Structure formats: structure tokens, C-alpha cells
């Protein structure tokens, strides 16, 4: 067991439970290899747990995939939500920083992986109703987060009010996911740059 010190008191550090290890490993492996490109054995090997323990926690790989989508979109450590919620900076700055942070993450990965939301949408929308429904919920939640910030920017005059905030948010996410697909094909950030330029100098103003 691992211990941590608090003042003069030594407390045991909680170990990640097996289920959490599987979810963490599943998130990593499914982004890297895709849903159909890996098996339960790959995930449990990455988690460092016996393969048999997988089915103590999940009925199927599909059930794990659905939970991974939930974790990817709604986890407490999700930088997407943290940036959009940071009211210490203006709404327009938050919106720009949100997409810039996403760009940085994919650039650091050398465009070798995409957004799990986009990847699973292309791979599984016609294959798994369970995962498709989770994806639809995640698209809606992301759109609502972005729309709320756009509405703030419309209220302070930094974004045009000609188009409803919800429509602008949906358009931005659709365009961004398309740009991300193209970066993976071209292994270049040019599509990101075009998205940022057109979105923030033509669409929103």
C-alpha cells in the first residue's frame, strides 16, 4: 500500500479500483486504436488487470465504450469544460481559448489521433445504439456549453446576434470536427488554422 504524509500523520493512499483502471485504460486504448481495432485483452493488459476481471464490471466491450464516452465528455478533469467555465476572462476569450486548447492537444499528438467523439461517431453510429445515444448526448452537452458562452458574448456585443447562439455553437462544433478529420489526413495544422481564422473573423463577428 502507498502512504502519504499529512503533517505528522501518515495516511494510506487509496488505490484505484479495478473498474477505474479498466475505464482509464479503455479511454487511452480506444482513442489510439479505435473501437474495432482493439479487444478486451488489449484493454485489460493496458490496465494491468486479469482479463477475467473485465466481465465482473462490464457486460461487454460495448458497455465499456459507452462509459468511456461518458467519461470523455463529462469527466471532472475535462479541460474543455474548465476553460469554458472560467469567468475570469471574457466570453470571447474563453471561446477562442477552448478551441486553441483542443488544437494544442491534437498537435502534441502529431495529428495521430482524433477526438473520441468524432472517431466513435464515424465508426459506431450505425453499429451500436447504446454508444450512438451516448454520443448524441455528448454532442448536445458540448453544444450547450459553447452556446452559453456565445450567448454571453452576444450580450456584451463581441459576437453577432444575427444567428441564435445554439445554431452558432452547433455550426462551430460541426466545422471543428471536420477540420480535425482533415488534419489527420494531411498531418498538418492548416485545417485548424482555417477554422480559427474563418470562425473568429467571419462567422462570429
N, C-alpha and C positions, 0 to 999 in steps of 0.2 A: 504493500500500500504506500502511496505517496503522501507526504505530510507538508503542511505549510505552517509558518510561524506567525502568530498574531500577538504582538507584544512579547510576553514571556510564556504564552500558551501555545503548545503545538497541537494543531488540529489535523485530522485526516482529510486529505483531498478526495472528493468524490470521483470515482472512476466513471467514464462514460459507459452507459449500459449498452448491451449488445444491440438493441434496436437502434439506438442513436448512432452507433458505429456503422451499422448497415446503411442507414439513411445518408450519413456523411459520405461513405464510400460510394453509394449509389449515385449521389449528386455528381461526384467527380467523374466516375466512370461513364455515366450516361451522357454527360456533356462531351467527354473526349471521344467516345466510340459510337454514340447513338444507341437507341433502344434495341434495335435489331442486330447491332454489331457486338453485343456482349451477352453473356449468360449469367445465371445466378452464381456460378463458380467464380467468374471474374470479380463479381461484386464482393462475395464473402472473402475471397483471397485478399482483395484490397483492404477489407475491413479487419482482416486478421481474426476471423471467427470461423468455426466449422460450418460447412455448407448446410448440414442438417439443421443448424440453429435458425437458418433463414425462415423456414416454414413454421417455426414457433411464433414468429412475429408478423409474417405476411402470407396471405393465401397464395400469392402468385407474384411474378415479376411485374405484372400489370399493376397490382395493388401498390407495390413499391414505387413504380413510376408515377402513380397518381399522388403519392405522398411527397415524392421528390419535387413535383411541380408546385405543390403547396408550399414546401419549404423554400424553394427558389423564389417564389413571389412574395411570400408573406413572412419570411424569417425576420426575427428581431434585429439581426445584424445586416439587413439588406441596405446597401448604400444608396440604392435608388430612392427608397422611402425617406432615408435620413436627410438627403440633400433637399428633396422637395419640401420637407417639413421644417427646414432651417429658416425661421422667420427673422434671423438676424441680418439677412441680406434681402434685397428687393426680389419681388416675384420674377421679374425678367432675368435677373442674375441667377436665381435658383434654377430656372428652366434651362438656361444655357449650361450651367454647371452640371446639371443632371445628365444631359447628353454628352458633354465633354468627358465626364467620369466614365460613362459607358464606353465611349471611344477609346479612352486610355486602357481600359481593361482588355478590350479585344486587340488593341495594338500590341500590348505587352505579350499577348499570347501569339503574336506573329500571324494573326488572322487565321490561326489553325483551328479555331473552334468558334461556334456562333453562340447566339443566345438560345438557351434551352427552350424558351418559349417558341421561338421561330423554328428551331430544329424539330421539336416534337410536333409542331403544327404540320410541317411538311411530311413528316414520317408517319404520324399516328392518327391524324384526324379521321381517316377512313378505316382505321384498324381497331381502335379502342374507344368505345363510347365513354367509358369511365374517365380516361385521360382527356378526351376531347372536351368533356364538360368541365374538367378542372382548368384546362387551358382557356376556355371561354370565360370562366370566372376570373382568371388572372388577367386576361386582356381587359375585361371590364374594370377591374380594380385599378390597373395601371392607368387606363384612360381617365378614370375618375380622379386619381391623384394628380395627373397632369392637367386635367380640366380645371381643377380647383385653383391651381397656381395661375393658369391662363386667365381665369375669371378675376383673380386679384390684379393681374397686370392690366386687364381691360378696365378695371375700376380706377386704376391710377393713371390710365391714358397711355401706357407704354406698349400696349397691343391693341390692334384694331378691334372694333366691336361689330364690324360688318358681318362676321361669321360667328355663330354661337361657340362658346368655349368648348362644349362637348364635341362638336364637329371638328374644330381645330385640333383638339387632342387626339381624336381618332385618326385624323389625317397624318399628324406627325408620327404616330406610332406605326402606321402602315408604311409610311415613307422610310422611316428609320429601319424597320425590319427588312425592307427591300434593299436599302443601302448596305446593310450588314451582309446579306447574301452575296451581293456583288463584291464586297471586299474579300470574301472568302475565295471567290473565283479568281479575282485579279491579284490577290495577296498584296493589296495596296490600300492606302487610306484615302484615295481620291474620292471614292463614293461618300465617305464620311464628310470630307471637306465640302463636297457639293451640297450634301444635305444641310450642313450647318449654314452655309452661305445663303442658299435659297430660302431655308426656313426662317432665318433671323433677319434677312434683309429684304425679302419679298413677300413671304406668306403672312408673317405675324405683324408686320408694321403697317 
